[in-house]
Amino acid sequence: MTDREQEARERQREAEQTALRKVRGTLDEIHRQEENQRKSKRRILLATPLIAVAFTAGAALLLMTIKRRRRAEPQYVEPEAHATAVRGRIARHIVVPAGVPDSAQTVVQISISESGDLVEMKIAKSSGFPDYDDALRKAVSRAKSFPILVTQANVAKPSSVEIVFRAK
């Protein structure tokens, strides 16, 4: 996947998240209005619950769309191929700091959910160069989502990957 495609995907995700926040804000406002009406013992208009149902249905549809797009992450059955794909996803975001020798090597342990989200990242073995270790942490967070490991039956499952990164 090229950087342009990655950026386009990130912009799309941000737009979807913004739309979802707007829908949630509208739903919150509707719920506040309904509560105020109950407190003042006014009759609730029939249209208000219908609007809430429409917005709730819209929010559910938006969430389903986001989840569907997340499932578009590459899927791997073989753990080695999965680890290679995860490494590639991170490697494109690494910016090696100045002064880090080519021999610097860090082992990173990454846990990934069945939807491709980062669950946990830790440095299993430090390179001895804190700047390089921090650069790897930042690269993992920039990667945002990861390829998915699936079973032979094509069912996504959580994964844990240990990857060695070398400065050169």
C-alpha positions in Angstrom: 0.0 0.0 0.0 1.5 3.4 -1.0 1.8 6.4 1.3 -0.9 8.1 -0.7 -3.3 5.2 -0.3 -2.5 5.2 3.5 -3.1 8.9 3.8 -6.3 8.6 1.9 -7.4 5.8 4.1 -6.6 7.9 7.2 -8.5 10.9 5.9 -11.5 8.6 5.2 -11.3 7.2 8.7 -11.1 10.7 10.2 -14.1 11.8 8.2 -16.1 8.8 9.3 -15.1 9.5 12.9 -16.1 13.1 12.6 -19.5 12.1 11.2 -20.0 9.6 14.0 -19.2 12.3 16.6 -21.8 14.6 15.0 -24.4 11.8 15.1 -23.6 11.1 18.7 -23.8 14.8 19.6 -27.2 15.0 17.9 -28.4 11.9 19.8 -27.2 13.3 23.1 -29.1 16.5 22.4 -32.2 14.6 21.6 -31.9 12.6 24.8 -31.5 15.8 26.8 -34.5 17.3 25.2 -36.6 14.2 26.0 -35.5 14.3 29.6 -36.4 18.0 30.0 -39.8 17.3 28.5 -40.4 14.4 31.0 -39.3 16.7 33.9 -41.7 19.4 33.0 -44.5 16.8 32.3 -45.0 18.0 28.8 -46.3 15.6 26.2 -43.6 14.1 24.1 -44.2 14.7 20.5 -44.4 11.6 18.3 -41.8 13.0 15.9 -39.1 13.2 18.6 -38.8 9.4 19.2 -38.9 8.9 15.5 -36.0 11.3 14.9 -34.1 9.5 17.7 -34.8 6.1 16.0 -33.6 7.6 12.7 -30.4 8.9 14.2 -29.8 5.7 16.1 -30.3 3.7 12.9 -27.9 6.1 11.1 -25.3 5.8 13.8 -25.6 2.0 13.7 -25.2 2.0 10.0 -22.1 4.2 10.2 -20.6 2.0 12.9 -21.2 -1.1 10.7 -19.5 0.7 7.7 -16.5 1.6 9.9 -16.2 -2.0 11.1 -16.6 -3.3 7.5 -13.8 -1.1 6.4 -11.6 -2.3 9.2 -12.1 -5.9 8.0 -10.6 -4.8 4.8 -7.2 -5.1 6.5 -5.0 -7.8 4.9 -5.6 -11.2 6.4 -3.0 -13.9 6.9 -3.3 -17.6 7.9 0.5 -18.2 8.3 2.0 -16.6 11.4 5.3 -15.9 9.6 3.6 -14.0 6.8 1.5 -12.1 9.3 4.6 -11.1 11.3 6.3 -10.0 8.1 3.3 -7.9 7.1 3.1 -6.3 10.6 6.8 -5.5 10.5 6.3 -3.9 7.1 3.4 -1.8 8.4 5.6 -0.5 11.2 8.9 -0.1 9.2 7.5 2.5 6.9 6.9 4.8 9.9 10.3 4.4 11.5 12.5 7.5 11.6 15.9 6.5 12.9 17.3 9.4 15.1 20.7 10.8 14.4 23.5 9.3 16.4 22.0 5.8 16.5 24.6 3.3 15.2 23.6 0.9 12.4 24.1 -2.0 14.8 21.3 -0.9 17.2 18.7 -3.7 17.5 15.4 -3.7 19.4 13.0 -6.6 19.9 9.4 -5.4 20.0 6.4 -7.4 21.3 3.1 -6.4 19.8 -0.4 -7.7 20.6 -3.1 -7.2 18.0 -6.9 -7.7 18.3 -9.0 -9.7 15.9 -10.1 -6.4 14.3 -6.5 -5.3 13.6 -6.2 -2.8 16.5 -3.1 -2.4 18.6 -3.8 -3.9 22.1 -0.3 -3.7 23.6 3.2 -2.8 22.5 6.3 -3.3 24.7 10.0 -3.4 24.2 11.0 -7.0 24.8 14.7 -6.2 24.5 16.0 -2.6 24.3 18.7 -1.6 21.9 20.5 0.4 24.6 19.6 3.6 22.7 16.5 5.2 24.2 16.0 7.5 21.2 15.8 4.4 18.9 13.4 2.6 21.2 11.2 5.7 21.3 11.3 6.0 17.5 10.0 2.4 17.3 7.2 3.2 19.8 6.2 6.2 17.7 6.3 4.1 14.5 3.9 1.5 16.1 1.5 4.2 17.1 1.6 5.8 13.7 0.8 2.5 12.0 -2.6 2.6 13.8 -4.1 -0.6 12.4 -2.4 -3.9 11.5 -3.0 -6.9 9.3 -5.2 -9.6 10.7 -4.3 -13.2 11.6 -7.0 -15.7 10.7 -7.6 -19.4 11.2 -7.9 -21.9 8.4 -11.7 -21.3 8.6 -11.1 -17.6 7.9 -12.0 -16.5 11.4 -10.1 -13.5 12.8 -8.2 -14.2 16.0 -6.0 -12.0 18.2 -2.3 -12.3 17.7 1.0 -11.6 19.4 4.1 -10.9 17.3 7.7 -10.5 18.4 9.7 -8.5 15.8 13.4 -7.6 15.7 14.2 -4.2 14.3 17.7 -3.1 13.3 18.7 0.5 12.7 20.2 -0.4 9.3 
